[in-house]
Amino acid sequence: MPFFALLALSVGLMVVGYLMMPKQKTPEVQAQDFDAPGAKAHVPMVIVFGTKKVKSVNCLFVGEKSTLKRKV
């Protein structure tokens, strides 16, 4: 019998904790202008090695991410 009493007490405390939890405020999202990526054949593709922020994307294809080890 003490098991069920402890179980009921723990469930009750979890419900009280959930009800007392602060509510998250969601930020209001507004519509913005954005530059959609274009697929132009005459524009050279940007190939990034490392970490860099690319502002203009020319997306002609999506390739699989892979690494290649070369012998020096």
N, CA, C and O atoms as CSV, one atom per row, in Angstrom:
chain,resi,resn,atom,element,x,y,z
A,1,MET,N,N,0.801,-1.200,0.000
A,1,MET,CA,C,0.000,0.000,0.000
A,1,MET,C,C,0.844,1.266,0.000
A,1,MET,O,O,0.457,2.247,-0.635
A,2,PRO,N,N,2.012,1.284,0.703
A,2,PRO,CA,C,2.814,2.507,0.687
A,2,PRO,C,C,3.331,2.842,-0.716
A,2,PRO,O,O,3.584,4.007,-1.022
A,3,PHE,N,N,3.489,1.820,-1.568
A,3,PHE,CA,C,3.960,2.062,-2.928
A,3,PHE,C,C,2.969,2.924,-3.693
A,3,PHE,O,O,3.365,3.885,-4.353
A,4,PHE,N,N,1.682,2.591,-3.614
A,4,PHE,CA,C,0.667,3.344,-4.344
A,4,PHE,C,C,0.509,4.755,-3.792
A,4,PHE,O,O,0.220,5.686,-4.544
A,5,ALA,N,N,0.694,4.921,-2.496
A,5,ALA,CA,C,0.613,6.262,-1.906
A,5,ALA,C,C,1.773,7.120,-2.408
A,5,ALA,O,O,1.575,8.286,-2.749
A,6,LEU,N,N,2.976,6.559,-2.456
A,6,LEU,CA,C,4.128,7.300,-2.967
A,6,LEU,C,C,3.978,7.585,-4.461
A,6,LEU,O,O,4.374,8.650,-4.934
A,7,LEU,N,N,3.412,6.645,-5.197
A,7,LEU,CA,C,3.181,6.847,-6.623
A,7,LEU,C,C,2.184,7.982,-6.846
A,7,LEU,O,O,2.403,8.838,-7.704
A,8,ALA,N,N,1.098,7.997,-6.086
A,8,ALA,CA,C,0.105,9.063,-6.205
A,8,ALA,C,C,0.708,10.401,-5.802
A,8,ALA,O,O,0.429,11.414,-6.443
A,9,LEU,N,N,1.527,10.430,-4.756
A,9,LEU,CA,C,2.181,11.663,-4.324
A,9,LEU,C,C,3.124,12.184,-5.408
A,9,LEU,O,O,3.154,13.385,-5.675
A,10,SER,N,N,3.889,11.295,-6.030
A,10,SER,CA,C,4.833,11.736,-7.066
A,10,SER,C,C,4.093,12.246,-8.308
A,10,SER,O,O,4.508,13.236,-8.909
A,11,VAL,N,N,3.020,11.589,-8.689
A,11,VAL,CA,C,2.232,12.053,-9.839
A,11,VAL,C,C,1.603,13.406,-9.519
A,11,VAL,O,O,1.584,14.299,-10.365
A,12,GLY,N,N,1.092,13.556,-8.305
A,12,GLY,CA,C,0.508,14.837,-7.909
A,12,GLY,C,C,1.531,15.955,-7.918
A,12,GLY,O,O,1.223,17.063,-8.357
A,13,LEU,N,N,2.746,15.692,-7.445
A,13,LEU,CA,C,3.802,16.704,-7.456
A,13,LEU,C,C,4.233,17.046,-8.880
A,13,LEU,O,O,4.558,18.199,-9.164
A,14,MET,N,N,4.239,16.066,-9.774
A,14,MET,CA,C,4.579,16.354,-11.169
A,14,MET,C,C,3.525,17.244,-11.818
A,14,MET,O,O,3.863,18.135,-12.597
A,15,VAL,N,N,2.254,17.012,-11.505
A,15,VAL,CA,C,1.184,17.839,-12.061
A,15,VAL,C,C,1.296,19.260,-11.537
A,15,VAL,O,O,1.144,20.213,-12.301
A,16,VAL,N,N,1.563,19.419,-10.230
A,16,VAL,CA,C,1.727,20.750,-9.650
A,16,VAL,C,C,2.927,21.453,-10.266
A,16,VAL,O,O,2.849,22.643,-10.570
A,17,GLY,N,N,4.030,20.748,-10.456
A,17,GLY,CA,C,5.216,21.323,-11.085
A,17,GLY,C,C,4.947,21.759,-12.516
A,17,GLY,O,O,5.446,22.793,-12.960
A,18,TYR,N,N,4.155,20.966,-13.240
A,18,TYR,CA,C,3.810,21.329,-14.620
A,18,TYR,C,C,2.938,22.577,-14.651
A,18,TYR,O,O,3.119,23.440,-15.511
A,19,LEU,N,N,2.008,22.679,-13.734
A,19,LEU,CA,C,1.123,23.840,-13.706
A,19,LEU,C,C,1.858,25.107,-13.282
A,19,LEU,O,O,1.476,26.203,-13.693
A,20,MET,N,N,2.896,24.980,-12.474
A,20,MET,CA,C,3.651,26.150,-12.002
A,20,MET,C,C,4.771,26.549,-12.948
A,20,MET,O,O,5.411,27.581,-12.751
A,21,MET,N,N,5.012,25.745,-13.969
A,21,MET,CA,C,6.094,26.010,-14.906
A,21,MET,C,C,5.803,27.301,-15.677
A,21,MET,O,O,4.669,27.514,-16.105
A,22,PRO,N,N,6.832,28.185,-15.867
A,22,PRO,CA,C,6.587,29.423,-16.609
A,22,PRO,C,C,6.280,29.120,-18.073
A,22,PRO,O,O,6.877,28.232,-18.680
A,23,LYS,N,N,5.347,29.869,-18.615
A,23,LYS,CA,C,4.954,29.685,-20.013
A,23,LYS,C,C,5.948,30.383,-20.932
A,23,LYS,O,O,6.426,31.473,-20.619
A,24,GLN,N,N,6.259,29.762,-22.060
A,24,GLN,CA,C,7.187,30.348,-23.014
A,24,GLN,C,C,6.471,31.391,-23.852
A,24,GLN,O,O,5.348,31.177,-24.309
A,25,LYS,N,N,7.130,32.514,-24.046
A,25,LYS,CA,C,6.580,33.563,-24.899
A,25,LYS,C,C,7.125,33.375,-26.307
A,25,LYS,O,O,8.339,33.396,-26.511
A,26,THR,N,N,6.246,33.193,-27.268
A,26,THR,CA,C,6.680,33.017,-28.651
A,26,THR,C,C,6.814,34.386,-29.303
A,26,THR,O,O,5.913,35.217,-29.194
A,27,PRO,N,N,7.937,34.627,-29.982
A,27,PRO,CA,C,8.107,35.918,-30.646
A,27,PRO,C,C,7.183,36.027,-31.857
A,27,PRO,O,O,6.888,35.035,-32.522
A,28,GLU,N,N,6.741,37.235,-32.124
A,28,GLU,CA,C,5.893,37.457,-33.289
A,28,GLU,C,C,6.773,37.494,-34.539
A,28,GLU,O,O,7.757,38.232,-34.598
A,29,VAL,N,N,6.415,36.710,-35.509
A,29,VAL,CA,C,7.180,36.613,-36.755
A,29,VAL,C,C,6.490,37.465,-37.808
A,29,VAL,O,O,5.278,37.380,-38.005
A,30,GLN,N,N,7.292,38.292,-38.485
A,30,GLN,CA,C,6.752,39.134,-39.540
A,30,GLN,C,C,7.332,38.690,-40.877
A,30,GLN,O,O,8.438,38.153,-40.948
A,31,ALA,N,N,6.570,38.924,-41.923
A,31,ALA,CA,C,7.023,38.564,-43.260
A,31,ALA,C,C,8.171,39.477,-43.677
A,31,ALA,O,O,8.122,40.685,-43.445
A,32,GLN,N,N,9.200,38.905,-44.289
A,32,GLN,CA,C,10.366,39.655,-44.728
A,32,GLN,C,C,10.665,39.304,-46.176
A,32,GLN,O,O,10.272,38.252,-46.680
A,33,ASP,N,N,11.373,40.219,-46.830
A,33,ASP,CA,C,11.839,39.932,-48.183
A,33,ASP,C,C,13.046,39.000,-48.091
A,33,ASP,O,O,13.871,39.139,-47.188
A,34,PHE,N,N,13.147,38.074,-49.002
A,34,PHE,CA,C,14.297,37.181,-49.031
A,34,PHE,C,C,14.709,36.952,-50.469
A,34,PHE,O,O,13.910,37.069,-51.399
A,35,ASP,N,N,15.985,36.621,-50.623
A,35,ASP,CA,C,16.525,36.329,-51.943
A,35,ASP,C,C,16.502,34.819,-52.147
A,35,ASP,O,O,17.238,34.086,-51.486
A,36,ALA,N,N,15.673,34.369,-53.044
A,36,ALA,CA,C,15.596,32.948,-53.332
A,36,ALA,C,C,16.811,32.544,-54.160
A,36,ALA,O,O,17.253,33.310,-55.017
A,37,PRO,N,N,17.362,31.346,-53.918
A,37,PRO,CA,C,18.501,30.911,-54.723
A,37,PRO,C,C,18.072,30.662,-56.161
A,37,PRO,O,O,16.999,30.118,-56.420
A,38,GLY,N,N,18.923,31.067,-57.086
A,38,GLY,CA,C,18.625,30.879,-58.499
A,38,GLY,C,C,19.520,29.813,-59.099
A,38,GLY,O,O,20.580,29.511,-58.551
A,39,ALA,N,N,19.118,29.258,-60.186
A,39,ALA,CA,C,19.906,28.251,-60.877
A,39,ALA,C,C,20.270,28.799,-62.244
A,39,ALA,O,O,19.587,28.522,-63.230
A,40,LYS,N,N,21.342,29.577,-62.309
A,40,LYS,CA,C,21.782,30.178,-63.561
A,40,LYS,C,C,23.051,29.478,-64.028
A,40,LYS,O,O,24.011,29.345,-63.269
A,41,ALA,N,N,23.050,29.042,-65.251
A,41,ALA,CA,C,24.173,28.269,-65.762
A,41,ALA,C,C,25.401,29.141,-66.016
A,41,ALA,O,O,26.518,28.626,-65.972
A,42,HIS,N,N,25.242,30.434,-66.279
A,42,HIS,CA,C,26.385,31.280,-66.604
A,42,HIS,C,C,27.076,31.858,-65.362
A,42,HIS,O,O,28.122,32.493,-65.489
A,43,VAL,N,N,26.521,31.655,-64.183
A,43,VAL,CA,C,27.124,32.155,-62.937
A,43,VAL,C,C,27.964,31.041,-62.334
A,43,VAL,O,O,27.480,29.918,-62.187
A,44,PRO,N,N,29.231,31.332,-61.977
A,44,PRO,CA,C,30.071,30.268,-61.407
A,44,PRO,C,C,29.558,29.823,-60.037
A,44,PRO,O,O,29.016,30.626,-59.277
A,45,MET,N,N,29.733,28.542,-59.735
A,45,MET,CA,C,29.312,27.990,-58.444
A,45,MET,C,C,30.350,28.332,-57.389
A,45,MET,O,O,31.545,28.397,-57.677
A,46,VAL,N,N,29.887,28.548,-56.176
A,46,VAL,CA,C,30.765,28.820,-55.048
A,46,VAL,C,C,31.030,27.510,-54.339
A,46,VAL,O,O,30.097,26.825,-53.917
A,47,ILE,N,N,32.311,27.154,-54.205
A,47,ILE,CA,C,32.697,25.958,-53.465
A,47,ILE,C,C,33.443,26.430,-52.228
A,47,ILE,O,O,34.485,27.076,-52.336
A,48,VAL,N,N,32.921,26.114,-51.075
A,48,VAL,CA,C,33.463,26.605,-49.812
A,48,VAL,C,C,34.225,25.480,-49.126
A,48,VAL,O,O,33.715,24.369,-48.982
A,49,PHE,N,N,35.435,25.773,-48.709
A,49,PHE,CA,C,36.218,24.861,-47.899
A,49,PHE,C,C,36.343,25.494,-46.525
A,49,PHE,O,O,36.916,26.576,-46.397
A,50,GLY,N,N,35.822,24.844,-45.501
A,50,GLY,CA,C,35.852,25.419,-44.166
A,50,GLY,C,C,34.514,26.074,-43.851
A,50,GLY,O,O,33.466,25.616,-44.305
A,51,THR,N,N,34.559,27.141,-43.074
A,51,THR,CA,C,33.341,27.835,-42.656
A,51,THR,C,C,33.326,29.221,-43.245
A,51,THR,O,O,34.252,30.001,-43.024
A,52,LYS,N,N,32.289,29.540,-43.990
A,52,LYS,CA,C,32.163,30.847,-44.616
A,52,LYS,C,C,30.693,31.123,-44.864
A,52,LYS,O,O,29.917,30.210,-45.145
A,53,LYS,N,N,30.316,32.390,-44.758
A,53,LYS,CA,C,28.941,32.790,-45.028
A,53,LYS,C,C,28.822,33.173,-46.494
A,53,LYS,O,O,29.486,34.102,-46.953
A,54,VAL,N,N,27.982,32.462,-47.228
A,54,VAL,CA,C,27.774,32.705,-48.644
A,54,VAL,C,C,26.463,33.460,-48.793
A,54,VAL,O,O,25.412,32.968,-48.382
A,55,LYS,N,N,26.518,34.661,-49.382
A,55,LYS,CA,C,25.315,35.477,-49.511
A,55,LYS,C,C,24.562,35.195,-50.799
A,55,LYS,O,O,23.332,35.253,-50.811
A,56,SER,N,N,25.255,34.895,-51.869
A,56,SER,CA,C,24.571,34.616,-53.127
A,56,SER,C,C,24.769,33.144,-53.471
A,56,SER,O,O,25.898,32.674,-53.615
A,57,VAL,N,N,23.690,32.446,-53.597
A,57,VAL,CA,C,23.753,31.008,-53.838
A,57,VAL,C,C,23.308,30.727,-55.267
A,57,VAL,O,O,22.259,31.197,-55.707
A,58,ASN,N,N,24.116,29.959,-55.980
A,58,ASN,CA,C,23.744,29.486,-57.307
A,58,ASN,C,C,23.631,27.967,-57.200
A,58,ASN,O,O,24.630,27.254,-57.293
A,59,CYS,N,N,22.438,27.492,-57.011
A,59,CYS,CA,C,22.207,26.087,-56.703
A,59,CYS,C,C,21.809,25.348,-57.974
A,59,CYS,O,O,20.630,25.306,-58.327
A,60,LEU,N,N,22.782,24.769,-58.657
A,60,LEU,CA,C,22.501,24.007,-59.865
A,60,LEU,C,C,22.230,22.538,-59.555
A,60,LEU,O,O,21.494,21.872,-60.283
A,61,PHE,N,N,22.820,22.040,-58.485
A,61,PHE,CA,C,22.602,20.652,-58.103
A,61,PHE,C,C,22.866,20.511,-56.608
A,61,PHE,O,O,23.458,21.385,-55.974
A,62,VAL,N,N,22.415,19.403,-56.074
A,62,VAL,CA,C,22.677,19.072,-54.676
A,62,VAL,C,C,23.432,17.761,-54.690
A,62,VAL,O,O,22.907,16.729,-55.107
A,63,GLY,N,N,24.680,17.813,-54.224
A,63,GLY,CA,C,25.496,16.617,-54.203
A,63,GLY,C,C,25.553,16.010,-52.825
A,63,GLY,O,O,25.155,16.638,-51.843
A,64,GLU,N,N,26.045,14.793,-52.748
A,64,GLU,CA,C,26.170,14.123,-51.469
A,64,GLU,C,C,27.436,14.602,-50.764
A,64,GLU,O,O,28.472,14.783,-51.404
A,65,LYS,N,N,27.358,14.802,-49.477
A,65,LYS,CA,C,28.511,15.234,-48.704
A,65,LYS,C,C,29.452,14.052,-48.528
A,65,LYS,O,O,29.046,13.003,-48.028
A,66,SER,N,N,30.672,14.211,-48.924
A,66,SER,CA,C,31.628,13.118,-48.758
A,66,SER,C,C,33.022,13.704,-48.577
A,66,SER,O,O,33.276,14.855,-48.931
A,67,THR,N,N,33.897,12.917,-48.036
A,67,THR,CA,C,35.288,13.327,-47.870
A,67,THR,C,C,36.178,12.404,-48.674
A,67,THR,O,O,35.842,11.244,-48.913
A,68,LEU,N,N,37.317,12.935,-49.086
A,68,LEU,CA,C,38.259,12.162,-49.882
A,68,LEU,C,C,39.647,12.392,-49.316
A,68,LEU,O,O,40.112,13.530,-49.251
A,69,LYS,N,N,40.317,11.313,-48.904
A,69,LYS,CA,C,41.673,11.437,-48.396
A,69,LYS,C,C,42.651,11.186,-49.535
A,69,LYS,O,O,42.556,10.193,-50.256
A,70,ARG,N,N,43.575,12.098,-49.673
A,70,ARG,CA,C,44.575,11.971,-50.725
A,70,ARG,C,C,45.946,11.740,-50.134
A,70,ARG,O,O,46.266,12.247,-49.059
A,71,LYS,N,N,46.733,10.991,-50.825
A,71,LYS,CA,C,48.105,10.720,-50.376
A,71,LYS,C,C,48.979,11.900,-50.796
A,71,LYS,O,O,48.872,12.406,-51.913
A,72,VAL,N,N,49.841,12.323,-49.881
A,72,VAL,CA,C,50.715,13.466,-50.173
A,72,VAL,C,C,52.050,12.966,-50.636
A,72,VAL,O,O,52.939,13.764,-50.936
